[in-house]
Amino acid sequence: MKRQSLRIRKRDPNRREMAKEESLASGGNLKVPCLKIVDEQGGQTWTYESSDIIAYLETRFAVEKLAAV
């Protein structure tokens, strides 16, 4: 996120009750790091592995960054 200057809202389910409730209700897990991905239809996918999160962010936002150049 930092490397690509992404503005992503961060929440820690271990420190914030609302984030904890959302994580359990939607993702079913309190593991961090995690990334909630919302698709164009509003569907949600939760990713918990650091390498998967990094790969998703690089793939998803690399295209947008190239288009902006």
C-alpha positions, 0 to 999 in steps of 0.5 A, spaced: 500 500 500 505 504 501 509 503 495 504 504 491 501 510 495 494 507 495 489 510 500 486 504 503 482 505 510 485 500 515 482 497 521 484 493 526 479 487 529 484 486 535 483 493 537 476 496 534 470 492 536 466 494 530 472 492 526 472 485 530 464 484 529 465 486 521 471 481 520 467 475 524 460 477 521 463 477 514 470 474 513 469 469 519 476 470 522 480 475 526 487 474 523 491 480 521 493 482 516 487 481 512 484 485 506 476 485 504 475 486 496 469 488 494 467 487 487 463 491 482 457 487 484 458 488 491 460 481 493 466 481 498 472 476 498 476 476 504 484 475 503 488 473 509 495 471 506 500 477 506 503 474 499 496 474 496 494 481 499 500 483 496 499 480 489 492 482 489 494 490 490 500 489 485 495 486 480 489 490 481 492 497 482 498 497 477 494 497 471 491 504 474 497 506 475 500 505 468 494 508 465 495 514 469 502 515 467 
